[in-house]
Amino acid sequence: MSDTHIEAIVVPLYYDDGKVVHTCESYFMHPGPEMIRTKCDKVVLPGEAFTLSNATIDVTCDACRKAAGTADARPRRW
């Protein structure tokens, strides 16, 4: 039996790799670290994801938008 508990972070997170802006999913593993991945399955290192309050972000990664089910509109504002 495992003592690991996973908790999703509900604050929208984004990652800019210098080419496109990705949307991210983030989880805390208790005990353990925060884990962040883009919707297109890239690992985001600690401190590289960002969020903005009271603002919209243009997600420009087609694979992230497709994984989020928003590929029909370009760009998608999250």
mmJSON file of the N, C-alpha and C atoms, coordinates in Angstrom:
{"data_MODEL":{"atom_site":{
"group_PDB":["ATOM","ATOM","ATOM","ATOM","ATOM","ATOM","ATOM","ATOM","ATOM","ATOM","ATOM","ATOM","ATOM","ATOM","ATOM","ATOM","ATOM","ATOM","ATOM","ATOM","ATOM","ATOM","ATOM","ATOM","ATOM","ATOM","ATOM","ATOM","ATOM","ATOM","ATOM","ATOM","ATOM","ATOM","ATOM","ATOM","ATOM","ATOM","ATOM","ATOM","ATOM","ATOM","ATOM","ATOM","ATOM","ATOM","ATOM","ATOM","ATOM","ATOM","ATOM","ATOM","ATOM","ATOM","ATOM","ATOM","ATOM","ATOM","ATOM","ATOM","ATOM","ATOM","ATOM","ATOM","ATOM","ATOM","ATOM","ATOM","ATOM","ATOM","ATOM","ATOM","ATOM","ATOM","ATOM","ATOM","ATOM","ATOM","ATOM","ATOM","ATOM","ATOM","ATOM","ATOM","ATOM","ATOM","ATOM","ATOM","ATOM","ATOM","ATOM","ATOM","ATOM","ATOM","ATOM","ATOM","ATOM","ATOM","ATOM","ATOM","ATOM","ATOM","ATOM","ATOM","ATOM","ATOM","ATOM","ATOM","ATOM","ATOM","ATOM","ATOM","ATOM","ATOM","ATOM","ATOM","ATOM","ATOM","ATOM","ATOM","ATOM","ATOM","ATOM","ATOM","ATOM","ATOM","ATOM","ATOM","ATOM","ATOM","ATOM","ATOM","ATOM","ATOM","ATOM","ATOM","ATOM","ATOM","ATOM","ATOM","ATOM","ATOM","ATOM","ATOM","ATOM","ATOM","ATOM","ATOM","ATOM","ATOM","ATOM","ATOM","ATOM","ATOM","ATOM","ATOM","ATOM","ATOM","ATOM","ATOM","ATOM","ATOM","ATOM","ATOM","ATOM","ATOM","ATOM","ATOM","ATOM","ATOM","ATOM","ATOM","ATOM","ATOM","ATOM","ATOM","ATOM","ATOM","ATOM","ATOM","ATOM","ATOM","ATOM","ATOM","ATOM","ATOM","ATOM","ATOM","ATOM","ATOM","ATOM","ATOM","ATOM","ATOM","ATOM","ATOM","ATOM","ATOM","ATOM","ATOM","ATOM","ATOM","ATOM","ATOM","ATOM","ATOM","ATOM","ATOM","ATOM","ATOM","ATOM","ATOM","ATOM","ATOM","ATOM","ATOM","ATOM","ATOM","ATOM","ATOM","ATOM","ATOM","ATOM","ATOM","ATOM","ATOM","ATOM","ATOM","ATOM","ATOM","ATOM","ATOM","ATOM","ATOM"],
"id":[1,2,3,4,5,6,7,8,9,10,11,12,13,14,15,16,17,18,19,20,21,22,23,24,25,26,27,28,29,30,31,32,33,34,35,36,37,38,39,40,41,42,43,44,45,46,47,48,49,50,51,52,53,54,55,56,57,58,59,60,61,62,63,64,65,66,67,68,69,70,71,72,73,74,75,76,77,78,79,80,81,82,83,84,85,86,87,88,89,90,91,92,93,94,95,96,97,98,99,100,101,102,103,104,105,106,107,108,109,110,111,112,113,114,115,116,117,118,119,120,121,122,123,124,125,126,127,128,129,130,131,132,133,134,135,136,137,138,139,140,141,142,143,144,145,146,147,148,149,150,151,152,153,154,155,156,157,158,159,160,161,162,163,164,165,166,167,168,169,170,171,172,173,174,175,176,177,178,179,180,181,182,183,184,185,186,187,188,189,190,191,192,193,194,195,196,197,198,199,200,201,202,203,204,205,206,207,208,209,210,211,212,213,214,215,216,217,218,219,220,221,222,223,224,225,226,227,228,229,230,231,232,233,234],
"type_symbol":["N","C","C","N","C","C","N","C","C","N","C","C","N","C","C","N","C","C","N","C","C","N","C","C","N","C","C","N","C","C","N","C","C","N","C","C","N","C","C","N","C","C","N","C","C","N","C","C","N","C","C","N","C","C","N","C","C","N","C","C","N","C","C","N","C","C","N","C","C","N","C","C","N","C","C","N","C","C","N","C","C","N","C","C","N","C","C","N","C","C","N","C","C","N","C","C","N","C","C","N","C","C","N","C","C","N","C","C","N","C","C","N","C","C","N","C","C","N","C","C","N","C","C","N","C","C","N","C","C","N","C","C","N","C","C","N","C","C","N","C","C","N","C","C","N","C","C","N","C","C","N","C","C","N","C","C","N","C","C","N","C","C","N","C","C","N","C","C","N","C","C","N","C","C","N","C","C","N","C","C","N","C","C","N","C","C","N","C","C","N","C","C","N","C","C","N","C","C","N","C","C","N","C","C","N","C","C","N","C","C","N","C","C","N","C","C","N","C","C","N","C","C","N","C","C","N","C","C","N","C","C","N","C","C"],
"label_atom_id":["N","CA","C","N","CA","C","N","CA","C","N","CA","C","N","CA","C","N","CA","C","N","CA","C","N","CA","C","N","CA","C","N","CA","C","N","CA","C","N","CA","C","N","CA","C","N","CA","C","N","CA","C","N","CA","C","N","CA","C","N","CA","C","N","CA","C","N","CA","C","N","CA","C","N","CA","C","N","CA","C","N","CA","C","N","CA","C","N","CA","C","N","CA","C","N","CA","C","N","CA","C","N","CA","C","N","CA","C","N","CA","C","N","CA","C","N","CA","C","N","CA","C","N","CA","C","N","CA","C","N","CA","C","N","CA","C","N","CA","C","N","CA","C","N","CA","C","N","CA","C","N","CA","C","N","CA","C","N","CA","C","N","CA","C","N","CA","C","N","CA","C","N","CA","C","N","CA","C","N","CA","C","N","CA","C","N","CA","C","N","CA","C","N","CA","C","N","CA","C","N","CA","C","N","CA","C","N","CA","C","N","CA","C","N","CA","C","N","CA","C","N","CA","C","N","CA","C","N","CA","C","N","CA","C","N","CA","C","N","CA","C","N","CA","C","N","CA","C","N","CA","C","N","CA","C","N","CA","C","N","CA","C","N","CA","C","N","CA","C","N","CA","C"],
"label_alt_id":[null,null,null,null,null,null,null,null,null,null,null,null,null,null,null,null,null,null,null,null,null,null,null,null,null,null,null,null,null,null,null,null,null,null,null,null,null,null,null,null,null,null,null,null,null,null,null,null,null,null,null,null,null,null,null,null,null,null,null,null,null,null,null,null,null,null,null,null,null,null,null,null,null,null,null,null,null,null,null,null,null,null,null,null,null,null,null,null,null,null,null,null,null,null,null,null,null,null,null,null,null,null,null,null,null,null,null,null,null,null,null,null,null,null,null,null,null,null,null,null,null,null,null,null,null,null,null,null,null,null,null,null,null,null,null,null,null,null,null,null,null,null,null,null,null,null,null,null,null,null,null,null,null,null,null,null,null,null,null,null,null,null,null,null,null,null,null,null,null,null,null,null,null,null,null,null,null,null,null,null,null,null,null,null,null,null,null,null,null,null,null,null,null,null,null,null,null,null,null,null,null,null,null,null,null,null,null,null,null,null,null,null,null,null,null,null,null,null,null,null,null,null,null,null,null,null,null,null,null,null,null,null,null,null],
"label_comp_id":["MET","MET","MET","SER","SER","SER","ASP","ASP","ASP","THR","THR","THR","HIS","HIS","HIS","ILE","ILE","ILE","GLU","GLU","GLU","ALA","ALA","ALA","ILE","ILE","ILE","VAL","VAL","VAL","VAL","VAL","VAL","PRO","PRO","PRO","LEU","LEU","LEU","TYR","TYR","TYR","TYR","TYR","TYR","ASP","ASP","ASP","ASP","ASP","ASP","GLY","GLY","GLY","LYS","LYS","LYS","VAL","VAL","VAL","VAL","VAL","VAL","HIS","HIS","HIS","THR","THR","THR","CYS","CYS","CYS","GLU","GLU","GLU","SER","SER","SER","TYR","TYR","TYR","PHE","PHE","PHE","MET","MET","MET","HIS","HIS","HIS","PRO","PRO","PRO","GLY","GLY","GLY","PRO","PRO","PRO","GLU","GLU","GLU","MET","MET","MET","ILE","ILE","ILE","ARG","ARG","ARG","THR","THR","THR","LYS","LYS","LYS","CYS","CYS","CYS","ASP","ASP","ASP","LYS","LYS","LYS","VAL","VAL","VAL","VAL","VAL","VAL","LEU","LEU","LEU","PRO","PRO","PRO","GLY","GLY","GLY","GLU","GLU","GLU","ALA","ALA","ALA","PHE","PHE","PHE","THR","THR","THR","LEU","LEU","LEU","SER","SER","SER","ASN","ASN","ASN","ALA","ALA","ALA","THR","THR","THR","ILE","ILE","ILE","ASP","ASP","ASP","VAL","VAL","VAL","THR","THR","THR","CYS","CYS","CYS","ASP","ASP","ASP","ALA","ALA","ALA","CYS","CYS","CYS","ARG","ARG","ARG","LYS","LYS","LYS","ALA","ALA","ALA","ALA","ALA","ALA","GLY","GLY","GLY","THR","THR","THR","ALA","ALA","ALA","ASP","ASP","ASP","ALA","ALA","ALA","ARG","ARG","ARG","PRO","PRO","PRO","ARG","ARG","ARG","ARG","ARG","ARG","TRP","TRP","TRP"],
"label_asym_id":["A","A","A","A","A","A","A","A","A","A","A","A","A","A","A","A","A","A","A","A","A","A","A","A","A","A","A","A","A","A","A","A","A","A","A","A","A","A","A","A","A","A","A","A","A","A","A","A","A","A","A","A","A","A","A","A","A","A","A","A","A","A","A","A","A","A","A","A","A","A","A","A","A","A","A","A","A","A","A","A","A","A","A","A","A","A","A","A","A","A","A","A","A","A","A","A","A","A","A","A","A","A","A","A","A","A","A","A","A","A","A","A","A","A","A","A","A","A","A","A","A","A","A","A","A","A","A","A","A","A","A","A","A","A","A","A","A","A","A","A","A","A","A","A","A","A","A","A","A","A","A","A","A","A","A","A","A","A","A","A","A","A","A","A","A","A","A","A","A","A","A","A","A","A","A","A","A","A","A","A","A","A","A","A","A","A","A","A","A","A","A","A","A","A","A","A","A","A","A","A","A","A","A","A","A","A","A","A","A","A","A","A","A","A","A","A","A","A","A","A","A","A","A","A","A","A","A","A","A","A","A","A","A","A"],
"label_entity_id":["1","1","1","1","1","1","1","1","1","1","1","1","1","1","1","1","1","1","1","1","1","1","1","1","1","1","1","1","1","1","1","1","1","1","1","1","1","1","1","1","1","1","1","1","1","1","1","1","1","1","1","1","1","1","1","1","1","1","1","1","1","1","1","1","1","1","1","1","1","1","1","1","1","1","1","1","1","1","1","1","1","1","1","1","1","1","1","1","1","1","1","1","1","1","1","1","1","1","1","1","1","1","1","1","1","1","1","1","1","1","1","1","1","1","1","1","1","1","1","1","1","1","1","1","1","1","1","1","1","1","1","1","1","1","1","1","1","1","1","1","1","1","1","1","1","1","1","1","1","1","1","1","1","1","1","1","1","1","1","1","1","1","1","1","1","1","1","1","1","1","1","1","1","1","1","1","1","1","1","1","1","1","1","1","1","1","1","1","1","1","1","1","1","1","1","1","1","1","1","1","1","1","1","1","1","1","1","1","1","1","1","1","1","1","1","1","1","1","1","1","1","1","1","1","1","1","1","1","1","1","1","1","1","1"],
"label_seq_id":[1,1,1,2,2,2,3,3,3,4,4,4,5,5,5,6,6,6,7,7,7,8,8,8,9,9,9,10,10,10,11,11,11,12,12,12,13,13,13,14,14,14,15,15,15,16,16,16,17,17,17,18,18,18,19,19,19,20,20,20,21,21,21,22,22,22,23,23,23,24,24,24,25,25,25,26,26,26,27,27,27,28,28,28,29,29,29,30,30,30,31,31,31,32,32,32,33,33,33,34,34,34,35,35,35,36,36,36,37,37,37,38,38,38,39,39,39,40,40,40,41,41,41,42,42,42,43,43,43,44,44,44,45,45,45,46,46,46,47,47,47,48,48,48,49,49,49,50,50,50,51,51,51,52,52,52,53,53,53,54,54,54,55,55,55,56,56,56,57,57,57,58,58,58,59,59,59,60,60,60,61,61,61,62,62,62,63,63,63,64,64,64,65,65,65,66,66,66,67,67,67,68,68,68,69,69,69,70,70,70,71,71,71,72,72,72,73,73,73,74,74,74,75,75,75,76,76,76,77,77,77,78,78,78],
"pdbx_PDB_ins_code":[null,null,null,null,null,null,null,null,null,null,null,null,null,null,null,null,null,null,null,null,null,null,null,null,null,null,null,null,null,null,null,null,null,null,null,null,null,null,null,null,null,null,null,null,null,null,null,null,null,null,null,null,null,null,null,null,null,null,null,null,null,null,null,null,null,null,null,null,null,null,null,null,null,null,null,null,null,null,null,null,null,null,null,null,null,null,null,null,null,null,null,null,null,null,null,null,null,null,null,null,null,null,null,null,null,null,null,null,null,null,null,null,null,null,null,null,null,null,null,null,null,null,null,null,null,null,null,null,null,null,null,null,null,null,null,null,null,null,null,null,null,null,null,null,null,null,null,null,null,null,null,null,null,null,null,null,null,null,null,null,null,null,null,null,null,null,null,null,null,null,null,null,null,null,null,null,null,null,null,null,null,null,null,null,null,null,null,null,null,null,null,null,null,null,null,null,null,null,null,null,null,null,null,null,null,null,null,null,null,null,null,null,null,null,null,null,null,null,null,null,null,null,null,null,null,null,null,null,null,null,null,null,null,null],
"Cartn_x":[0.835,0.0,0.884,0.548,1.354,0.842,1.771,1.41,1.433,1.554,1.623,0.231,0.076,-1.179,-0.896,-1.734,-1.54,-2.641,-2.243,-3.176,-2.982,-4.03,-3.945,-3.936,-3.198,-3.18,-4.132,-5.076,-6.118,-5.833,-4.772,-4.396,-3.84,-4.339,-3.806,-2.312,-1.557,-0.113,0.231,1.25,1.689,3.205,3.711,5.153,5.486,6.441,6.901,8.272,8.358,9.646,10.466,10.014,10.718,10.174,9.381,8.779,7.263,6.664,5.215,4.912,3.672,3.217,2.361,2.7,2.016,1.107,0.077,-0.697,-0.228,-0.243,0.346,-0.659,-0.311,-0.986,0.062,-0.347,0.599,0.002,0.846,0.414,1.462,1.002,1.888,1.746,2.859,2.845,3.274,2.455,2.75,3.094,4.244,5.396,6.065,6.664,7.366,7.276,7.79,7.894,6.637,6.617,5.609,6.032,5.093,5.387,4.57,5.252,4.575,4.885,3.829,3.965,3.061,3.475,2.594,1.533,0.454,-0.601,-0.076,1.009,1.613,2.734,2.756,3.602,5.089,5.423,6.817,6.976,8.112,8.406,8.825,8.266,8.621,9.401,10.576,11.426,10.856,11.143,10.654,11.044,10.104,10.357,10.187,9.934,9.798,8.353,7.392,5.984,5.565,4.557,4.091,2.574,2.023,0.597,0.429,-0.679,-0.984,-2.382,-2.546,-3.889,-4.531,-5.815,-6.595,-6.058,-5.606,-5.084,-5.404,-5.338,-5.516,-4.2,-3.993,-2.777,-3.171,-2.482,-2.693,-1.855,-2.522,-1.83,-1.64,-0.375,-0.087,0.421,0.594,1.017,-0.2,-0.162,-1.282,-1.54,-0.482,-0.643,-1.299,-0.952,-1.59,-3.066,-3.359,-4.754,-5.553,-4.952,-5.638,-5.887,-4.894,-5.038,-6.086,-6.238,-7.23,-8.607,-8.684,-9.962,-10.35,-9.364,-9.651,-8.964,-8.652,-7.896,-8.71,-10.018,-10.837,-10.72,-10.251,-10.117,-8.642,-8.197,-6.797,-6.673,-5.913,-5.415,-6.491,-6.303,-7.266,-6.842,-7.749,-7.465,-7.925,-7.01,-7.309,-7.696],
"Cartn_y":[-1.17,0.0,1.238,2.197,3.399,4.524,5.32,6.485,7.765,7.642,8.804,9.339,10.629,11.319,12.355,12.405,13.354,14.403,15.664,16.785,17.674,17.859,18.716,20.179,20.976,22.417,23.018,23.807,24.293,25.679,26.328,27.623,27.392,28.128,27.939,28.25,27.345,27.526,27.492,28.244,28.336,28.2,27.865,27.729,28.265,29.179,29.748,29.174,28.346,27.723,28.553,29.773,30.635,30.525,29.501,29.313,29.447,28.757,28.793,28.823,29.19,29.195,27.949,27.196,25.948,26.162,25.336,25.277,24.05,24.139,23.097,22.49,21.307,20.655,20.487,20.675,20.61,19.842,19.075,18.248,18.286,18.217,17.989,16.525,15.872,14.501,14.558,14.048,14.076,12.674,12.353,13.244,13.291,14.395,14.509,15.904,16.052,17.371,17.753,19.006,19.465,18.959,18.473,17.986,18.794,19.357,20.171,19.593,19.411,18.952,19.799,20.01,20.695,19.713,20.229,19.359,18.509,18.971,18.192,17.286,17.074,16.083,16.418,17.693,18.086,18.382,18.002,18.282,19.744,20.423,21.816,21.827,22.402,22.448,23.403,23.172,24.054,25.51,26.406,27.827,28.338,27.449,27.892,28.128,27.556,27.79,29.108,29.745,31.004,31.077,31.99,32.278,33.781,34.282,35.701,35.847,36.76,37.001,38.121,37.996,38.999,39.267,38.238,38.393,37.139,37.272,36.116,35.819,34.571,34.115,33.476,33.818,33.149,31.878,30.732,29.444,29.178,29.112,28.985,27.606,26.705,25.342,24.552,24.135,23.38,22.079,21.393,20.11,20.309,21.388,21.672,21.994,22.794,23.139,21.909,21.031,19.798,18.905,18.763,17.927,18.502,19.819,20.46,20.511,20.05,20.057,21.416,22.278,23.628,23.918,22.902,23.087,23.744,23.883,24.472,25.992,26.63,28.076,28.438,29.424,29.801,31.306,31.856,31.191,31.096,30.22,30.017,30.852,31.6,32.386,31.576,31.31,30.466,31.331],
"Cartn_z":[0.0,0.0,0.0,-0.854,-1.006,-0.119,0.409,1.21,0.38,-0.945,-1.813,-2.084,-1.907,-2.176,-3.257,-4.304,-5.395,-5.337,-5.415,-5.341,-6.566,-7.367,-8.546,-8.136,-8.87,-8.662,-9.685,-9.231,-10.127,-10.711,-10.29,-10.849,-12.255,-13.257,-14.617,-14.68,-15.248,-15.412,-16.892,-17.255,-18.64,-18.691,-19.871,-20.072,-21.455,-21.525,-22.791,-23.082,-24.127,-24.458,-25.441,-25.723,-26.654,-28.073,-28.334,-29.657,-29.577,-28.612,-28.417,-26.922,-26.598,-25.21,-24.998,-23.962,-23.623,-22.424,-22.296,-21.07,-20.295,-18.971,-18.137,-17.165,-16.708,-15.596,-14.504,-13.277,-12.181,-11.017,-10.355,-9.232,-8.14,-6.911,-5.776,-5.392,-5.182,-4.689,-3.236,-2.354,-0.916,-0.447,0.038,0.074,-1.295,-1.62,-2.888,-3.473,-4.681,-5.304,-6.081,-6.512,-7.46,-8.84,-9.609,-10.953,-11.944,-12.961,-13.963,-15.34,-16.131,-17.507,-18.377,-19.608,-20.542,-21.01,-21.559,-22.085,-23.243,-23.895,-24.986,-24.469,-23.146,-22.487,-22.414,-22.239,-22.0,-20.518,-19.97,-18.557,-18.42,-17.43,-17.144,-15.838,-15.876,-14.688,-13.651,-12.369,-11.309,-11.57,-11.393,-11.567,-12.986,-13.964,-15.347,-15.764,-15.057,-15.364,-14.716,-15.29,-14.732,-14.805,-14.046,-14.057,-13.953,-14.439,-14.34,-13.775,-12.848,-12.324,-13.133,-13.366,-14.086,-15.488,-16.182,-17.537,-18.346,-19.644,-20.507,-21.211,-21.511,-22.168,-23.495,-24.557,-25.831,-25.858,-25.764,-25.872,-27.357,-27.796,-29.217,-29.614,-28.67,-28.978,-29.471,-30.734,-31.308,-30.562,-30.146,-29.446,-28.076,-27.371,-26.076,-26.274,-27.288,-27.554,-27.964,-28.746,-29.151,-27.933,-27.061,-25.861,-24.911,-24.915,-24.051,-24.702,-25.964,-26.675,-27.206,-27.456,-27.932,-29.259,-30.03,-31.271,-32.375,-32.2,-33.245,-33.315,-32.272,-32.244,-32.121,-32.884,-32.825,-32.721,-31.801,-30.608,-29.543,-28.616,-27.531,-26.347,-25.774,-24.556,-23.375,-22.452,-21.269,-20.125],
"occupancy":[1.0,1.0,1.0,1.0,1.0,1.0,1.0,1.0,1.0,1.0,1.0,1.0,1.0,1.0,1.0,1.0,1.0,1.0,1.0,1.0,1.0,1.0,1.0,1.0,1.0,1.0,1.0,1.0,1.0,1.0,1.0,1.0,1.0,1.0,1.0,1.0,1.0,1.0,1.0,1.0,1.0,1.0,1.0,1.0,1.0,1.0,1.0,1.0,1.0,1.0,1.0,1.0,1.0,1.0,1.0,1.0,1.0,1.0,1.0,1.0,1.0,1.0,1.0,1.0,1.0,1.0,1.0,1.0,1.0,1.0,1.0,1.0,1.0,1.0,1.0,1.0,1.0,1.0,1.0,1.0,1.0,1.0,1.0,1.0,1.0,1.0,1.0,1.0,1.0,1.0,1.0,1.0,1.0,1.0,1.0,1.0,1.0,1.0,1.0,1.0,1.0,1.0,1.0,1.0,1.0,1.0,1.0,1.0,1.0,1.0,1.0,1.0,1.0,1.0,1.0,1.0,1.0,1.0,1.0,1.0,1.0,1.0,1.0,1.0,1.0,1.0,1.0,1.0,1.0,1.0,1.0,1.0,1.0,1.0,1.0,1.0,1.0,1.0,1.0,1.0,1.0,1.0,1.0,1.0,1.0,1.0,1.0,1.0,1.0,1.0,1.0,1.0,1.0,1.0,1.0,1.0,1.0,1.0,1.0,1.0,1.0,1.0,1.0,1.0,1.0,1.0,1.0,1.0,1.0,1.0,1.0,1.0,1.0,1.0,1.0,1.0,1.0,1.0,1.0,1.0,1.0,1.0,1.0,1.0,1.0,1.0,1.0,1.0,1.0,1.0,1.0,1.0,1.0,1.0,1.0,1.0,1.0,1.0,1.0,1.0,1.0,1.0,1.0,1.0,1.0,1.0,1.0,1.0,1.0,1.0,1.0,1.0,1.0,1.0,1.0,1.0,1.0,1.0,1.0,1.0,1.0,1.0,1.0,1.0,1.0,1.0,1.0,1.0,1.0,1.0,1.0,1.0,1.0,1.0],
"B_iso_or_equiv":[0.0,0.0,0.0,0.0,0.0,0.0,0.0,0.0,0.0,0.0,0.0,0.0,0.0,0.0,0.0,0.0,0.0,0.0,0.0,0.0,0.0,0.0,0.0,0.0,0.0,0.0,0.0,0.0,0.0,0.0,0.0,0.0,0.0,0.0,0.0,0.0,0.0,0.0,0.0,0.0,0.0,0.0,0.0,0.0,0.0,0.0,0.0,0.0,0.0,0.0,0.0,0.0,0.0,0.0,0.0,0.0,0.0,0.0,0.0,0.0,0.0,0.0,0.0,0.0,0.0,0.0,0.0,0.0,0.0,0.0,0.0,0.0,0.0,0.0,0.0,0.0,0.0,0.0,0.0,0.0,0.0,0.0,0.0,0.0,0.0,0.0,0.0,0.0,0.0,0.0,0.0,0.0,0.0,0.0,0.0,0.0,0.0,0.0,0.0,0.0,0.0,0.0,0.0,0.0,0.0,0.0,0.0,0.0,0.0,0.0,0.0,0.0,0.0,0.0,0.0,0.0,0.0,0.0,0.0,0.0,0.0,0.0,0.0,0.0,0.0,0.0,0.0,0.0,0.0,0.0,0.0,0.0,0.0,0.0,0.0,0.0,0.0,0.0,0.0,0.0,0.0,0.0,0.0,0.0,0.0,0.0,0.0,0.0,0.0,0.0,0.0,0.0,0.0,0.0,0.0,0.0,0.0,0.0,0.0,0.0,0.0,0.0,0.0,0.0,0.0,0.0,0.0,0.0,0.0,0.0,0.0,0.0,0.0,0.0,0.0,0.0,0.0,0.0,0.0,0.0,0.0,0.0,0.0,0.0,0.0,0.0,0.0,0.0,0.0,0.0,0.0,0.0,0.0,0.0,0.0,0.0,0.0,0.0,0.0,0.0,0.0,0.0,0.0,0.0,0.0,0.0,0.0,0.0,0.0,0.0,0.0,0.0,0.0,0.0,0.0,0.0,0.0,0.0,0.0,0.0,0.0,0.0,0.0,0.0,0.0,0.0,0.0,0.0,0.0,0.0,0.0,0.0,0.0,0.0],
"pdbx_formal_charge":[null,null,null,null,null,null,null,null,null,null,null,null,null,null,null,null,null,null,null,null,null,null,null,null,null,null,null,null,null,null,null,null,null,null,null,null,null,null,null,null,null,null,null,null,null,null,null,null,null,null,null,null,null,null,null,null,null,null,null,null,null,null,null,null,null,null,null,null,null,null,null,null,null,null,null,null,null,null,null,null,null,null,null,null,null,null,null,null,null,null,null,null,null,null,null,null,null,null,null,null,null,null,null,null,null,null,null,null,null,null,null,null,null,null,null,null,null,null,null,null,null,null,null,null,null,null,null,null,null,null,null,null,null,null,null,null,null,null,null,null,null,null,null,null,null,null,null,null,null,null,null,null,null,null,null,null,null,null,null,null,null,null,null,null,null,null,null,null,null,null,null,null,null,null,null,null,null,null,null,null,null,null,null,null,null,null,null,null,null,null,null,null,null,null,null,null,null,null,null,null,null,null,null,null,null,null,null,null,null,null,null,null,null,null,null,null,null,null,null,null,null,null,null,null,null,null,null,null,null,null,null,null,null,null],
"auth_seq_id":[1,1,1,2,2,2,3,3,3,4,4,4,5,5,5,6,6,6,7,7,7,8,8,8,9,9,9,10,10,10,11,11,11,12,12,12,13,13,13,14,14,14,15,15,15,16,16,16,17,17,17,18,18,18,19,19,19,20,20,20,21,21,21,22,22,22,23,23,23,24,24,24,25,25,25,26,26,26,27,27,27,28,28,28,29,29,29,30,30,30,31,31,31,32,32,32,33,33,33,34,34,34,35,35,35,36,36,36,37,37,37,38,38,38,39,39,39,40,40,40,41,41,41,42,42,42,43,43,43,44,44,44,45,45,45,46,46,46,47,47,47,48,48,48,49,49,49,50,50,50,51,51,51,52,52,52,53,53,53,54,54,54,55,55,55,56,56,56,57,57,57,58,58,58,59,59,59,60,60,60,61,61,61,62,62,62,63,63,63,64,64,64,65,65,65,66,66,66,67,67,67,68,68,68,69,69,69,70,70,70,71,71,71,72,72,72,73,73,73,74,74,74,75,75,75,76,76,76,77,77,77,78,78,78],
"auth_comp_id":["MET","MET","MET","SER","SER","SER","ASP","ASP","ASP","THR","THR","THR","HIS","HIS","HIS","ILE","ILE","ILE","GLU","GLU","GLU","ALA","ALA","ALA","ILE","ILE","ILE","VAL","VAL","VAL","VAL","VAL","VAL","PRO","PRO","PRO","LEU","LEU","LEU","TYR","TYR","TYR","TYR","TYR","TYR","ASP","ASP","ASP","ASP","ASP","ASP","GLY","GLY","GLY","LYS","LYS","LYS","VAL","VAL","VAL","VAL","VAL","VAL","HIS","HIS","HIS","THR","THR","THR","CYS","CYS","CYS","GLU","GLU","GLU","SER","SER","SER","TYR","TYR","TYR","PHE","PHE","PHE","MET","MET","MET","HIS","HIS","HIS","PRO","PRO","PRO","GLY","GLY","GLY","PRO","PRO","PRO","GLU","GLU","GLU","MET","MET","MET","ILE","ILE","ILE","ARG","ARG","ARG","THR","THR","THR","LYS","LYS","LYS","CYS","CYS","CYS","ASP","ASP","ASP","LYS","LYS","LYS","VAL","VAL","VAL","VAL","VAL","VAL","LEU","LEU","LEU","PRO","PRO","PRO","GLY","GLY","GLY","GLU","GLU","GLU","ALA","ALA","ALA","PHE","PHE","PHE","THR","THR","THR","LEU","LEU","LEU","SER","SER","SER","ASN","ASN","ASN","ALA","ALA","ALA","THR","THR","THR","ILE","ILE","ILE","ASP","ASP","ASP","VAL","VAL","VAL","THR","THR","THR","CYS","CYS","CYS","ASP","ASP","ASP","ALA","ALA","ALA","CYS","CYS","CYS","ARG","ARG","ARG","LYS","LYS","LYS","ALA","ALA","ALA","ALA","ALA","ALA","GLY","GLY","GLY","THR","THR","THR","ALA","ALA","ALA","ASP","ASP","ASP","ALA","ALA","ALA","ARG","ARG","ARG","PRO","PRO","PRO","ARG","ARG","ARG","ARG","ARG","ARG","TRP","TRP","TRP"],
"auth_asym_id":["A","A","A","A","A","A","A","A","A","A","A","A","A","A","A","A","A","A","A","A","A","A","A","A","A","A","A","A","A","A","A","A","A","A","A","A","A","A","A","A","A","A","A","A","A","A","A","A","A","A","A","A","A","A","A","A","A","A","A","A","A","A","A","A","A","A","A","A","A","A","A","A","A","A","A","A","A","A","A","A","A","A","A","A","A","A","A","A","A","A","A","A","A","A","A","A","A","A","A","A","A","A","A","A","A","A","A","A","A","A","A","A","A","A","A","A","A","A","A","A","A","A","A","A","A","A","A","A","A","A","A","A","A","A","A","A","A","A","A","A","A","A","A","A","A","A","A","A","A","A","A","A","A","A","A","A","A","A","A","A","A","A","A","A","A","A","A","A","A","A","A","A","A","A","A","A","A","A","A","A","A","A","A","A","A","A","A","A","A","A","A","A","A","A","A","A","A","A","A","A","A","A","A","A","A","A","A","A","A","A","A","A","A","A","A","A","A","A","A","A","A","A","A","A","A","A","A","A","A","A","A","A","A","A"],
"auth_atom_id":["N","CA","C","N","CA","C","N","CA","C","N","CA","C","N","CA","C","N","CA","C","N","CA","C","N","CA","C","N","CA","C","N","CA","C","N","CA","C","N","CA","C","N","CA","C","N","CA","C","N","CA","C","N","CA","C","N","CA","C","N","CA","C","N","CA","C","N","CA","C","N","CA","C","N","CA","C","N","CA","C","N","CA","C","N","CA","C","N","CA","C","N","CA","C","N","CA","C","N","CA","C","N","CA","C","N","CA","C","N","CA","C","N","CA","C","N","CA","C","N","CA","C","N","CA","C","N","CA","C","N","CA","C","N","CA","C","N","CA","C","N","CA","C","N","CA","C","N","CA","C","N","CA","C","N","CA","C","N","CA","C","N","CA","C","N","CA","C","N","CA","C","N","CA","C","N","CA","C","N","CA","C","N","CA","C","N","CA","C","N","CA","C","N","CA","C","N","CA","C","N","CA","C","N","CA","C","N","CA","C","N","CA","C","N","CA","C","N","CA","C","N","CA","C","N","CA","C","N","CA","C","N","CA","C","N","CA","C","N","CA","C","N","CA","C","N","CA","C","N","CA","C","N","CA","C","N","CA","C","N","CA","C","N","CA","C","N","CA","C","N","CA","C"],
"pdbx_PDB_model_num":[1,1,1,1,1,1,1,1,1,1,1,1,1,1,1,1,1,1,1,1,1,1,1,1,1,1,1,1,1,1,1,1,1,1,1,1,1,1,1,1,1,1,1,1,1,1,1,1,1,1,1,1,1,1,1,1,1,1,1,1,1,1,1,1,1,1,1,1,1,1,1,1,1,1,1,1,1,1,1,1,1,1,1,1,1,1,1,1,1,1,1,1,1,1,1,1,1,1,1,1,1,1,1,1,1,1,1,1,1,1,1,1,1,1,1,1,1,1,1,1,1,1,1,1,1,1,1,1,1,1,1,1,1,1,1,1,1,1,1,1,1,1,1,1,1,1,1,1,1,1,1,1,1,1,1,1,1,1,1,1,1,1,1,1,1,1,1,1,1,1,1,1,1,1,1,1,1,1,1,1,1,1,1,1,1,1,1,1,1,1,1,1,1,1,1,1,1,1,1,1,1,1,1,1,1,1,1,1,1,1,1,1,1,1,1,1,1,1,1,1,1,1,1,1,1,1,1,1,1,1,1,1,1,1]
}}}
